[in-house]
Amino acid sequence: MLRCLAVDPDLQAEFLRDSIGPLFGDYYWWHRAPEKLYEPIRGSNGEPWRPPWERSEDERPGFIYLLELEI
């Protein structure tokens, strides 16, 4: 299995998307433009990104479609 992972770029991309995709999606959501006009960008106040499990429910993103992420 590891030998296949080492040489197959498609398998590598799938592995990365499946293993770190949710965290990358959350990180991307944290730094993207706000959904409402005049709402500050998350993190623009100097607060660094934290993993979702360290934030309250209202600070977490909704569904993120991982296949659209460019990993």
Rosetta blueprint (number, residue, H / E / L):
1 M L
2 L H
3 R H
4 C H
5 L H
6 A H
7 V H
8 D L
9 P H
10 D H
11 L H
12 Q H
13 A H
14 E H
15 F H
16 L H
17 R H
18 D H
19 S H
20 I H
21 G H
22 P H
23 L H
24 F H
25 G H
26 D H
27 Y H
28 Y H
29 W H
30 W H
31 H H
32 R L
33 A L
34 P L
35 E L
36 K L
37 L L
38 Y L
39 E L
40 P L
41 I L
42 R L
43 G L
44 S L
45 N L
46 G L
47 E L
48 P L
49 W L
50 R L
51 P L
52 P H
53 W H
54 E H
55 R L
56 S L
57 E H
58 D H
59 E H
60 R L
61 P L
62 G L
63 F L
64 I L
65 Y L
66 L H
67 L H
68 E H
69 L L
70 E L
71 I L
